[in-house]
Every structure is written in structure tokens, then in C-alpha cells.
Amino acid sequence: MSNQKTTASKPTNTRLQPDDQSVADYLRRHPEFFEDKPTLLADLRVPHATGPAVSLVERQVAVLREGNASLQKQLEELVQVARENNQLNAQLHKFTLQIIENDSLDALLTLIDKQLRRNFSASLVALRLLVGANDGKLASRDEFSADADALRGLFRRLLSAGKPYCGRLSGEQLAVLFGEQAESIASSAVLPLGKQGDLGLLAIGSFERDRYHTNMDTSFLDNLAEVITVAMGKYLGTGA
């Protein structure tokens, strides 16, 4: 008879441990899981990229604070934009009243340059008209001295669009607008005057790189261009 002893095999635990995804899926399906386990929720630790691990509750509080800070910043930015828009609209109203009081084209041209520099933060102003001066005395002014063909060629797309452009201009465009001071201009707003710019262009130059950019709202500039176009049409007989 064999003396070999039969060794009973030990039972093995075949129950598999859940993987990370299974745990995550379970918690999503049972959002109430922690409702009767508040101590467990407080004991859970969450690693933080910039500091020691914190409890899940602390992490949630931190996330909420970050979210609130972001919302607060956005709100402050919106309030600032609204305040600036109110100031611009007030200045435009005042500017419009001054235009109405003008009784000559010469005075109007001087007013436009003066007010844009003083009240609208323009570093340089360039008004380039594509129509002739009715008064021979005005023909020598810079506003009427532009090469019409060159101006139309360089700003063809802007003129055809009939809408203000904000951003950076090419060297040639800056030169035809601002002459010897072209290199000092870092950003510009260019407003076509009249239907598709048939009256000319008003350029506002800034020494600041981000003063005028392609993503900015141009509603105020649209209104400014309309006011100036109507005022100019009164003297130039364009019917604007």
C-alpha cells in the first residue's frame, strides 16, 4: 500500500480585484455612495501636482475656489469693458456735437485730428481723402495729398469690405498713411469712409502693439466712421 499522503489543495480566492475603471464606473452609477460614509470621504487623499496630497473634500473646496476666482476675473474684465465702452460713447456724443457746430471743412479736419488724439488715445491720426477739395486753399492739406491709385491698391480689400480693420499694417501701408512716422506705429485702426471707402480712409495709429488687434469689437469705430462720413459729405458734396 502506498504511503503517499494525499495533500488537500488549498482553496484559492478566485475573486478578482476591481480595476480602476470599474471603480470609477461604479461611483458614477452610484453617486449616493458617500452619503452615509462621510468619514470615508474625508479620509480619501488626492495627490496634488504642486503640493502634498489633500483630502477629497479639501480638493473640492480648492477647485470651487479656483472656479470662483476665474469667474470673478471674467466679471471684472466685463465690467472694465463696459466702463470703457460707456466712456467712448460719451466721448463720441461730445465729438458729434462739436462736429455739428463746425461751419467749415478746414475747422472740421482740424477738429478730427485734435479730438482723436486728445480723447480717443490716438498716437497719430491720418485722414486720407479720395475726393478733391472744393476749396483751392485746402488742396495743400495732407488729407488731400494722398496718391489715390496707390491708396486704393494698398487698401483694396479693406475698402471693398467697407468695415474697420484693426491690427498691424504692412510697411507700405504705414508709409502711405503716416509718412516719416510710420516706423513708430505698432498697431492701427483703419476706417473706410463712405460706401466701400469712396470718400477715403481714417487711420488711427498707436505706439502700443496690442492697442488695436483683430479680435477687438469695432462697433465704436463703425459709429465713428459714420459720423465723420456724414460730416465730410456736407462739405465735399458726396451725398454721404
C-alpha positions as CSV (number, residue, x, y, z in Angstrom):
1,M,0.0,0.0,0.0
2,S,1.3,3.3,-0.9
3,N,2.5,5.6,1.9
4,Q,2.0,8.7,-0.2
5,K,-0.1,11.3,1.6
6,T,-2.8,13.0,-0.2
7,T,-2.4,16.7,0.2
8,A,-5.6,18.6,0.0
9,S,-5.3,21.6,-2.2
10,K,-5.9,24.9,-0.5
11,P,-8.8,26.8,-1.8
12,T,-7.8,29.7,-3.9
13,N,-9.5,33.1,-3.9
14,T,-10.7,33.4,-7.4
15,R,-12.4,36.7,-6.8
16,L,-10.8,39.4,-8.9
17,Q,-9.9,42.8,-7.6
18,P,-11.7,45.5,-9.5
19,D,-9.6,47.7,-11.7
20,D,-9.5,51.5,-11.7
21,Q,-12.1,51.8,-14.4
22,S,-14.5,49.5,-12.7
23,V,-14.3,51.6,-9.5
24,A,-14.8,54.8,-11.5
25,D,-17.8,53.3,-13.4
26,Y,-19.4,52.1,-10.1
27,L,-19.1,55.5,-8.5
28,R,-20.6,57.2,-11.5
29,R,-23.6,54.8,-11.4
30,H,-24.0,55.3,-7.6
31,P,-23.4,59.0,-6.8
32,E,-25.0,58.5,-3.5
33,F,-22.3,56.1,-2.4
34,F,-20.6,58.6,0.0
35,E,-23.8,59.9,1.5
36,D,-23.7,57.5,4.5
37,K,-19.9,57.3,4.6
38,P,-18.8,60.9,5.4
39,T,-15.7,59.7,7.3
40,L,-14.5,57.8,4.2
41,L,-14.9,60.8,2.0
42,A,-12.8,62.9,4.4
43,D,-10.1,60.2,4.6
44,L,-9.6,59.9,0.9
45,R,-6.4,61.6,-0.2
46,V,-5.9,63.2,-3.6
47,P,-2.4,63.9,-4.9
48,H,-1.7,67.5,-5.9
49,A,0.7,68.4,-8.7
50,T,2.1,71.4,-6.8
51,G,1.9,70.2,-3.2
52,P,1.2,67.4,-0.7
53,A,-1.8,65.1,-1.0
54,V,-5.1,66.6,0.3
55,S,-8.4,65.1,1.2
56,L,-11.0,64.9,-1.4
57,V,-13.2,67.4,0.4
58,E,-10.3,69.9,0.6
59,R,-9.6,69.3,-3.1
60,Q,-13.2,70.0,-4.0
61,V,-13.1,73.2,-2.0
62,A,-9.9,74.3,-3.8
63,V,-11.5,73.6,-7.2
64,L,-14.5,75.6,-6.3
65,R,-12.3,78.5,-5.1
66,E,-10.3,78.4,-8.3
67,G,-13.5,78.4,-10.3
68,N,-14.9,81.3,-8.4
69,A,-11.6,83.2,-8.9
70,S,-11.8,82.6,-12.6
71,L,-15.4,83.8,-12.7
72,Q,-14.6,86.8,-10.6
73,K,-11.8,87.7,-13.1
74,Q,-14.1,87.4,-16.1
75,L,-16.7,89.5,-14.3
76,E,-14.1,92.2,-13.6
77,E,-13.0,92.2,-17.2
78,L,-16.6,92.5,-18.5
79,V,-17.2,95.4,-16.1
80,Q,-14.0,97.1,-17.3
81,V,-15.0,96.7,-20.9
82,A,-18.5,98.1,-20.2
83,R,-16.9,101.1,-18.4
84,E,-14.6,101.8,-21.3
85,N,-17.5,101.5,-23.8
86,N,-19.5,104.0,-21.8
87,Q,-16.6,106.4,-21.8
88,L,-16.1,106.0,-25.5
89,N,-19.8,106.5,-26.2
90,A,-19.8,109.7,-24.1
91,Q,-16.8,111.0,-26.0
92,L,-18.4,110.2,-29.3
93,H,-21.5,112.0,-28.3
94,K,-19.5,115.1,-27.4
95,F,-17.5,114.8,-30.6
96,T,-20.7,114.6,-32.7
97,L,-22.0,117.8,-31.0
98,Q,-18.7,119.6,-31.8
99,I,-18.9,118.5,-35.4
100,I,-22.4,119.9,-35.7
101,E,-21.2,123.3,-34.5
102,N,-18.5,123.4,-37.2
103,D,-19.0,125.8,-40.1
104,S,-16.1,124.9,-42.4
105,L,-14.2,121.9,-43.7
106,D,-10.9,123.4,-42.6
107,A,-12.2,123.5,-39.0
108,L,-13.7,120.0,-39.3
109,L,-10.4,118.5,-40.4
110,T,-8.5,120.2,-37.5
111,L,-11.2,119.0,-35.0
112,I,-11.0,115.4,-36.1
113,D,-7.2,115.2,-35.6
114,K,-7.3,117.1,-32.3
115,Q,-10.1,115.2,-30.7
116,L,-8.9,111.7,-31.7
117,R,-5.5,112.5,-30.2
118,R,-6.9,114.1,-27.0
119,N,-10.0,112.0,-26.2
120,F,-9.6,108.7,-28.0
121,S,-5.9,107.8,-27.2
122,A,-4.6,108.1,-30.7
123,S,-0.9,108.4,-31.0
124,L,-1.1,109.5,-34.6
125,V,-4.1,110.3,-36.9
126,A,-4.1,110.1,-40.7
127,L,-7.1,111.2,-42.8
128,R,-6.6,110.4,-46.5
129,L,-9.4,111.6,-48.8
130,L,-10.0,110.2,-52.3
131,V,-12.0,113.2,-53.4
132,G,-10.8,116.7,-54.4
133,A,-11.0,119.7,-52.2
134,N,-13.7,122.2,-53.3
135,D,-11.7,125.0,-51.8
136,G,-8.3,125.5,-53.5
137,K,-6.8,126.7,-50.2
138,L,-7.4,123.2,-48.7
139,A,-5.8,121.3,-51.6
140,S,-2.4,121.5,-50.0
141,R,-3.5,119.9,-46.7
142,D,-2.2,116.3,-46.0
143,E,-5.8,115.0,-46.1
144,F,-6.0,115.7,-49.8
145,S,-2.4,114.9,-50.8
146,A,-2.6,111.1,-51.0
147,D,-2.0,109.2,-54.2
148,A,-5.5,107.9,-54.8
149,D,-4.4,105.0,-57.0
150,A,-1.7,103.9,-54.5
151,L,-4.2,104.2,-51.6
152,R,-6.8,102.1,-53.4
153,G,-4.3,99.5,-54.4
154,L,-2.8,99.1,-50.9
155,F,-6.2,99.0,-49.2
156,R,-8.3,97.3,-51.8
157,R,-9.6,94.5,-49.6
158,L,-10.4,96.9,-46.7
159,L,-12.2,99.3,-49.0
160,S,-14.3,96.7,-50.6
161,A,-15.3,95.2,-47.2
162,G,-16.4,98.6,-46.0
163,K,-15.6,97.8,-42.4
164,P,-12.9,98.9,-40.0
165,Y,-9.7,96.9,-39.7
166,C,-7.7,96.6,-36.5
167,G,-4.2,95.2,-36.2
168,R,-0.9,95.5,-37.9
169,L,-0.3,97.0,-41.3
170,S,2.4,96.4,-43.9
171,G,5.3,98.8,-44.2
172,E,3.9,100.2,-47.5
173,Q,0.5,100.8,-45.9
174,L,2.0,102.5,-42.9
175,A,4.2,104.7,-45.1
176,V,1.3,106.0,-47.3
177,L,-0.7,106.8,-44.2
178,F,1.9,108.1,-41.7
179,G,4.9,109.0,-43.8
180,E,8.1,109.5,-41.8
181,Q,6.5,108.5,-38.6
182,A,5.4,105.1,-40.0
183,E,8.0,103.1,-38.2
184,S,6.8,104.3,-34.8
185,I,3.3,102.7,-35.3
186,A,2.9,99.3,-33.7
187,S,-0.8,98.8,-34.3
188,S,-3.6,100.6,-36.2
189,A,-7.3,101.0,-36.7
190,V,-8.3,101.9,-40.3
191,L,-11.8,103.1,-41.0
192,P,-13.2,103.3,-44.6
193,L,-15.3,106.5,-45.0
194,G,-18.3,106.3,-47.3
195,K,-19.7,103.4,-49.2
196,Q,-16.8,101.0,-49.7
197,G,-14.4,103.8,-48.8
198,D,-15.2,106.0,-51.8
199,L,-14.6,109.1,-49.6
200,G,-11.3,107.9,-48.2
201,L,-9.7,106.4,-45.1
202,L,-9.2,107.4,-41.5
203,A,-6.3,105.7,-39.8
204,I,-5.6,105.8,-36.1
205,G,-2.1,104.7,-35.2
206,S,-0.9,103.6,-31.8
207,F,2.6,103.2,-30.4
208,E,1.3,100.2,-28.4
209,R,1.5,96.8,-30.1
210,D,-1.8,95.5,-28.6
211,R,-3.8,98.7,-28.6
212,Y,-5.6,97.6,-31.8
213,H,-6.0,93.9,-32.7
214,T,-8.0,91.7,-35.0
215,N,-10.3,90.3,-32.2
216,M,-11.5,93.6,-30.8
217,D,-15.0,94.9,-31.1
218,T,-15.3,97.5,-33.9
219,S,-18.8,98.8,-33.1
220,F,-17.5,102.1,-31.8
221,L,-15.3,102.5,-34.8
222,D,-18.2,101.8,-37.1
223,N,-20.1,104.6,-35.4
224,L,-17.2,107.0,-35.5
225,A,-16.7,106.4,-39.3
226,E,-20.4,107.0,-39.9
227,V,-20.3,110.3,-38.0
228,I,-17.2,111.6,-39.9
229,T,-18.6,110.4,-43.3
230,V,-21.8,112.4,-42.8
231,A,-19.9,115.5,-41.7
232,M,-17.5,115.3,-44.6
233,G,-20.2,114.7,-47.1
234,K,-21.7,118.1,-46.1
235,Y,-18.7,119.9,-47.4
236,L,-17.4,117.7,-50.2
237,G,-20.8,117.2,-51.9
238,T,-20.5,113.4,-51.9
239,G,-24.0,112.8,-50.7
240,A,-22.7,110.7,-47.9
